């Protein structure tokens, strides 16, 4: 087995450790997953809906409307309804 050492400042170390923790990984596994095994990113349903410019425009209009009610989308269906899809 080989060893790789790099010098990073304490802030970079903290950031990498935090990101790894949020992913539930060790720092080693996190870095290797980013460097050697780039995951094919699956688009989540919200991203997929918002990737269409017309849907994004409708949602932004809904968010920026003068309504006093807060808009909450608990499900993808709620979001689709707001977008008129």
Helices and strands as residue ranges (DSSP letters): H 10-22, H 27-35, H 45-50, H 53-63, H 76-83
